[in-house]
């Protein structure tokens, strides 16, 4: 794809087919992501990808925990909405309003989360617990590059806290050591034609984001 097409088509997908992603594509996506900038070339981000039986077990355990009301214990604590500040809080409120207007009923959105979007692969991105906060900046750049690389191959993605709310799942089935922070989860797969995949969240006008001085 042309770069602008990749940028515009990369939106959060929350419903995937059961078609499996070729292992070579998963390797190539991560290889592309490694080209993301890294502070002092530290390259602290590690990727664990669950597919097949390991992902089936993770999904089953995750669903049981959600339905059982198990509280999230993510490695990176979720910040209270109010802590984001007035502008970001308004954006979050607008997002939920837009979701309700788009779907009419939030139940499909809720269900898609707890079944991990029926993704055929889930990538867990980690950094060492001893790494400085700069490592999370690297991880963010790595994650975005990974998702763009996936989109370039026709593979949809969505990064979601839902995936990492129970990090013990990933540690148990993927062998993630305790000295690594399970920082981000990304669902990957080939999108279905379900309406939920057509939703595109609003973005602020560039004039509100950019300060440009001469």
C-alpha positions, 0 to 999 in steps of 0.5 A: 500500500501507499503510505498515506493509504496505510495510515488512513486504513489503520483503524481499530478492528474489533472483529476478526475472521478465523483465518490464521496469519502466516507465521512468516508474516508475523515475523516480518511485521516484528522485523519491520517494527524493529526499525522504529527509533530507540533511545540510545539504541537500547531496543528494550521492547520484547514481543510475545505472540500468542496463536493457536492453542496458547491463544485459545487457552488465554481467551478461555481464561480471560473470558472466565475472569471477566464473567467472574468479575475478577478485577484488573491487575495490569502491570501498568495501573490504569489512571483514573479518567479525571487524571487525564486533564480536561481536554483529554477527558472531553475526548474520552467522553466524546468517544463513548458517545460516538460509540453509542450513536454508531452501534445503538447498543454498546453490548457488541463492543463489550462482548468483543472486548471480553473475547479478545476480539476473536483475534487469530494472534495477540501480541504482548509487548514488554519492557524490563522492570528495571528499564527507565521510563524512556523505554515506554516511549520506545515501546509506543513507537515500536507498537505503532510501526508494528500495526502499520506493518500489519496493515500494509499486509492487510492485517487489522489490529487494535491495541487494548488495555483489555488484553493486558488487564490480567498479565498472569495469562500471558506469563502462564502461556507465553513464558513471560518472566516476572522481571518484565512489564506486560505493557501493551497488548495488540489484537491481530487478524483479518477483519470481518465485515461486521459494522463494529469494524467501520467505526473511526474515532474522531481526532482533534483538529491539527490546530489544537495539537500543533504549535508552529512558530517561525 
